[in-house]
Amino acid sequence: MEAAIILVFVMGYLAITLEHSIKIDKLIPALVMMAICWALIALGIDAFPQWFDSGKHSLLEGFGDYSLEDKMHLMEETLLHHLGKTSEILVFLLGAMTIVEIIDYFDGFSTIKNFIKTKSKVKILWIFSILAFILSAIIDNLTATIVLISILQKIVKDRSVRIWYAGLIIIAANAGGAWSPIGDVTTTMLWIGKKVTTGHLIGYLFIPSLLCMAVPSAIASFLPAFKGELEVEEVIEKEKSRFSGTMLYLGLGAIIFVPIFKVITHLPPYVGMMLSLGVVAVFAEIYSSSKFSMTSVDAKESDAHAHHSPVHHSLSKIELPSILFFLGILMAVAALESLGILFGFAASLQDTMPMLGTELHHGGVSDLVVLLLGVGSAVIDNVPLVAASLGMFSEPIDNELWHFIAYSAGTGGSMLIIGSAAGVVAMGMEKIDFFWYLKKISWLALAGFLVGAAAFMVTRTLF
């Protein structure tokens, strides 16, 4: 039965990886895979020799001697435990996505466009790279990429130039998301899973992530694509909300407040995110009800603003398919963890992987394993890779292993355009060719990844 569950997982995983080839949204195989894996566990529960206790992070002793009724009860409790942990992540993401959509409702991100005053290609490259690095740490790398490419489309006419900027934005956004607990889904998973804390995460990863962004941008500054000046397209903007700037800073401030709330109260992060969403929503409703708040040239658009709550409008625009995908993949990985499969795989991996003098400073896990995890995240979605690592390793909170995993999984995906959510969305927005990215951008991403990894190996000796 274990072999059947592993086969289902591998087939579902393959379908997720080949999403663009088979034309089936990745959320579908993720949900089907999750349901079938747990169904097989329920049907064969009496035949499994071991069970993994997620609370104690160890195999349960004497599981084979349990009665069928006790095994079924334990399975239900384990399923509920994993659903609770997964829901913490999903509710957190729902809150963050809604705040971002509320900011966009008031056209708050247009304020960022006012920062760009130059026509120099190199200066614009650095402006967008730094903005991507900072924004992704606050509003997550996926959203930062969408926002910055949308701005890029408004000011740069030539698509052949724009896709170069988009490639560097992907690298910078993924680097920025790695050092923040709210900057990348995988880092958020480690943070909510009590594997890393905010202070140590920033301490360990800020410099490596900064170098991961800066090195590719510095190299690109000398490439022919970034020589000279841009022909900047002058766009006549329609009138926008007079509260756009206020809502931008209020929304970003509310998201930044979440880690502070967690440190003060020790409550799960989703509680702070719901508080932040509530505060932002109050101001959104007040500003929206003001007859002077929205001034649109389009009368129909004005009517739409008048008759729809900004919160309801924002909730209707969040990426629900992404939420369902995370539910499916995290619960499917939980099935493998519950049977002790991931625990056994981690043990065998450590026995077979040569250390070569690269074992972690405070543990026995090889750096090569974590670096391969980063390279693997360029080919396979990094969410299940990190979810698997949570079940594979048992190191305590803030062990350097978890921080290295956060860095590798967060930044390694930049090496292929399909390796990260930021890359996939950029690919869709600018119709970037997979092989163009592989030829022009991948080597820059690899250079940044390796320099950042080397910097991490130096930084960890300080902790």
Helices and strands as residue ranges (DSSP letters): H 2-17, H 19-22, H 27-43, G 45-47, E 52-53, E 58-59, G 63-65, H 68-105, H 110-113, H 121-139, H 141-155, H 159-178, H 185-192, H 198-220, G 224-226, H 244-265, H 269-289, H 299-307, H 310-315, H 320-338, H 341-352, H 367-379, H 382-392, H 400-412, G 413-415, H 421-430, H 434-440, H 442-459, G 460-462
